[in-house]
Amino acid sequence: MLRGDKVGLRARHEDDIPILQTELYDDVVNTSRSVGQPWRPIMPGSKDSQFAVDDKEQGHASFSVVELGGGTLVGAATLWGIDNHSRSAHIGLGLRPAARGKGYGTDVVAVLCHYGFAVRGLHRLQIETLADNAAMLRSAERNGFVREGVLRSAAWVMGEFLDEVLLGLLVQDWKPDSKG
């Protein structure tokens, strides 16, 4: 398990999937704002769940996020679009409703940075998020990510186009601490 100050990132367990599916994916607005494609209903237990992990897929590293204190599942995190040639990847995360607003997001981003830079040897990490996602913007910037641009009207979300913010962090600008 990778450890931060508040959370740990561990392999996804089979019994995590129905919880994440119900609390994250089945929330139509939340999913529409986070996945970049239209929400569609998925049967419980379906292998099409975005939370089902394919261990053979080298372009993604998917984690379940747990509280360090008691091991409670608080969300999901991923390094996706891993490009071993350019040594870059994207960061994504989702927290269960009861876990939001507790500083877990900032800690998850920090641990994913440790994983990307120290464990995987990447050079660049990137985050794309909706311009009104204050929690993700705050989590990224607290970890040293720099706003590199705004993609105007780039995301179709629930009947309207929204701006996306592109943030990046290079390994030489990363400030590692005791994560890991």
N, C-alpha and C positions, 0 to 999 in steps of 0.2 A: 504494500500500500504506500502511496505517496502521501506525505503529511504536510499540512499547513499549520497555521495557528489554531484554527477552529474546525477544519474539515480534513477528511482523508478522501483520496481518490483511489478506488479499488475496481477490480474487474466487475462487470455487470453480472449479477446473479439472476437466475431464471425467475425467482420470486420478486425481483425488483420490477420486472417488466409490466405486470398488470397495474402496479401502483403508479408508475410513471405514465403508463398509457391513460389511466383514468384521470390523474390529477394534472398532467401536462398536455397530452395530445388531445384528449376529449374536450378540453376547453377550447372551443372553436376560435374565439378571438385571440387567445394566447398563441395558439398554433399558427393562425393566419399571420400574426405579427412576427413569428420567429423562423418559419421554415422556408419562406420565399416561394411557396406554391399553394394552390387552393387546398383547403382542408377537405378531406373526404372521410366518410365513416369507415372504420376498420373493425372487423370482428375481433372480439376478445380472443387472445391466443394466436392471432394471425402472425405468420412469419413476415408479413409486410410492415409490421410495426417498426417505426424508426428507432425503437429501443432494443430490438433484437440485434444481437451482435454477430457478425460474421468474422470469426477469428482469422480467416484467410485473407480478408480485405486489408491490404497493406497501406491504403491511402487514408485510413481512419484509425484513430485510437480512441475508443469509447470507454468511459468510466461511469460508475455510479458514485455519487457524492454522499458521504456519510459524516455525521457529527462525530468528532473525536471522542467526546465525553461518553456517549452511550451507544454509538454505532447506528443511530437512527438514519434511515435514508432521507436525504434532504433534496436530492436532485440528480441531474445528469450533466455530464461535461464531455466535450470531445475536442480532439485536435483533428481537423478534417482537411481534405485537399492537400495532404502531405506530399510535397514535391521534393524528392531526394536529390534531384539534379540541381535545382535552384536553392535547395535547403530552406524551404519556407512551408508554412502551414497557416490555417485559419483556426481561430478559437470560437467555440460555441458552448453555451451552457443554458440550463433551465433549472429553476428552483421550484420546489413544491410551494403552493400558496402559503402554508404555515411557516415556511423557512425564509420568506422574503423580508427584507428590511432589517436583517440581523448581522450584516457584514459578511455573510458567507460568499457572496458573489466576488468581492474583492479578493478573498482568500483563495477561491477556486481559480481565478485568473492568475494569481501568484504561483500556485502549484502547477498549473498548466504551462506557465512560462518556464519554471524549473524543468519540467518534463521535456518541453520542446528544446530548450537551449542546452541544459546540462546532460540530459539523458539521450536525446535524439541528435544532438549536435547541429541543430538548425541555426540559420543565420537571421531569419526574419519571421515574426509572427504578425498576423493581421486579424483585425476584428471589423466586421461590418454590422452596423446596428441601425435601427430606425432613429432618426434625429430626435424624437421625443422620448427615447428610452433612457431617461436620466440615470437610472440605476446602473445600466451597463456602461454608459459613458463615464460615470464616476468610478466604477470598478476598474475600467481600462486605464483611465488617466492616473489613478492612484498607484498603478503598477508601472507607470512610465510610458504608456502608449501616447503617441502624438497624433492629433487630428491631422490627416493628410488631405482631406477633401470632403466635399459634400456631393453626393450623386443626387441631383435634383430630380424629383418625381420618379425615382428609380424602382419603387416597390408598390405594387398594386395590393392593397390591403383592405379587405372588407368594404369595397365599393369606392375607394379613393386612392390616388397616387400619393405616396409619402416620400420624403427625402430620406436618404441613408447617409450615415457618416462612416467614413473609412478611416480607421486608425491603424497605425503600425508601430512596431517595436523591433529594433535591431539588437542583436546580441551585444554589441559594444555599448549600447545605451542601457542595457538591462542592469538593474541593481539587485543582485541575488542576496538573499539573507539566509536564514536557517532552514528554508524549505527543503523538503526531501526526506 
